[in-house]
């Protein structure tokens, strides 16, 4: 049993040592600052994280389906619950009717940072001009503002430019209570 474990360890070590670097863009022991890699067919291949609008392939049904699934996943799994819900629902409802230019606009929106995007969508801050002319951003922002207007009283929202901090105990104002929220 111990001999089998040693043999397996030696084989694994030999495989790691004999890996051929497929690209100079991979991490190696000589250059640890270069992009990370993954092992594919016993070779190191650079890992790509971003989904750039220049990589959109809608040429056939399978490529379109794959692109739509990737974008839907990115919109629902941002790690920011409010944006996961808002973006995920909007993209799920609208992605199948989008053409290539709107898909590129969606990718631009998905590439934005979560806190900034949430502040711009919720009206806490004004977005930069380059973002506010994006047709997908405008459509999502209109959806968010219509939902806010129909489901939330205006006094529960912060005025533009102010942080959106409200809590369940805002009414309780005592000598030692915080100015706003339940912190």
N, C-alpha and C positions, 0 to 999 in steps of 0.2 A: 504494500500500500504506500509506504513512504517512497519507494523507488518510483512508483507511478507518478506521485506528486512531484518528485524531483525532475522526472522526465518531462512532465507537462510544463513545469516552470522553465526548464531549459529550452523547450521548444518555443514558448512564448517570448522569452528573452531573445532567442535567436531571430525570431520573426521581427521583433522590435528593432534589433540592431540592423537587420538586413532590409528595412523599409527603404524604398527608393523615393526620393523626394520628387514629386511630379512637377513642382513649380518652385520658383525662388521666392514666392510670396508666402511660404509656409514657415511656421516656427521650426527652428532647428536649434540644436544645442549651441551652435556657433553664433546664431542671431536670434535671441529670444524676443526681440521687439517687433518682429514682423507679424502679419495676420495669422490667426489660428487656423488649424487644419483639422480634417477628419480623415479616417482611414477608409479607403474604397479600394477593394481588390488588392489589398496589401500595398497600397501606395497612399501617400499623403496628398490630399487635394484641398485647396483653399476653401474655407467656409465663407459663403456670402450671406449676409444678414438682411440687407435691404432689398426691397422690391422696387426697382426704379421704373419710372414711367416709360423709359426707352426699352424696357424688357417686355412690354405687353405684347402678347401673341394671341390674337383673336382669329387666327386663320382657319381653324377648324373647330368642330364642336367640343372635342376633348380639351384643347388648349383654352378655349373660352370658359369651359366648366372649371378647369383647374385655376384659372385666374380669378374667377368669381369666388370660388371657395377660399382662396388665399386672402382676398380682400375682405370677405365676410368674417373670416377668422380674426384678421387684424383689427377689425372694427369692434368685435365682441370681446376680445381678450387683451385689452390695453393695460389692465392692472389699476384702473381708476373707475370705480363702480358706476358713478354717474355717467361717465362717457361710454362705458361698456353698454349700458342700457340705452342711452340716447342714440349713439352712433350705430350700435348693433341693430336696433329696431329700424332706424331709417335706412341703413344700407340693405337690410333684408327685404324691405318693402320696395326699394327703388333700383337695386343693382341690375336686375334682369332687363330693364328698359333703357339702360345707359348705352350710349355709343362710346367710341374710343376716346373722344375728347373729354367727355364727362368722367370716364374712368381715370384718365390722367389727372383731372381736377380732384377726384376722390383720393387718389394716391397722395397728392400734395396736402390734402387735409389730414390724412392718416399719418403723414410724416411730421406733423406739428407736435410740439411738446404738450403733454397732458394738462398741466396747470394753466398754461396760456390759452389753450384751446377751450378749456372749460370756462375761464373768465370771459373770453370773447363770445362764446355761445350763450352764456347766461346773462350777458349784458353788464357784467361788473366792470369791464374795461372795453375800450374801443379797439377793434382790431386794426392792424396796419392796412394801408391801402391795398397792398399786394394780396392780402388775404380777403379783404371785404369784396373784391371784385370776382373772386372765385365762385362760379355758379353753384357748386356743391355746398360750399360753406354757407352761402346765402340761403339756400334751400333748407339746410339743417337748422340754421339760426332762426329762420321764420317758423319752422316746426316747433323749436324749443320755446320761442316767445309766445306762440299761440297756445301751447300747452300750459305755460305759466299763467297767461292771462285767463284761461278758462278753468284752471284748477287751483290757483293759489291767489289769495288776497294780496293786493299791492303792498299793504303794510307789513307783510311777512317777508318781503324782499328788501334787499339793500338798495339804496339809491346808486345810480351809476358812479363808478369810481370809488365806492366804499366796499370793504370786505363783507362777504355774505356770512355773517356769524350770528346765528339765532339759535336759541335753545328752548327746551320745554319749560324752563322756569324763568323766562324773561319777565313775567309779571311780578315775581317775588323780588322786590327791591328792599333790601335791608342795609344796615350799616356796613356789614362785611361782605355783601354779595358783589359779584363782578358787574361791570357796567353793561355788558351784553353777553348773551349765551349762557351756557351752563358749565363754564370752565372752572 
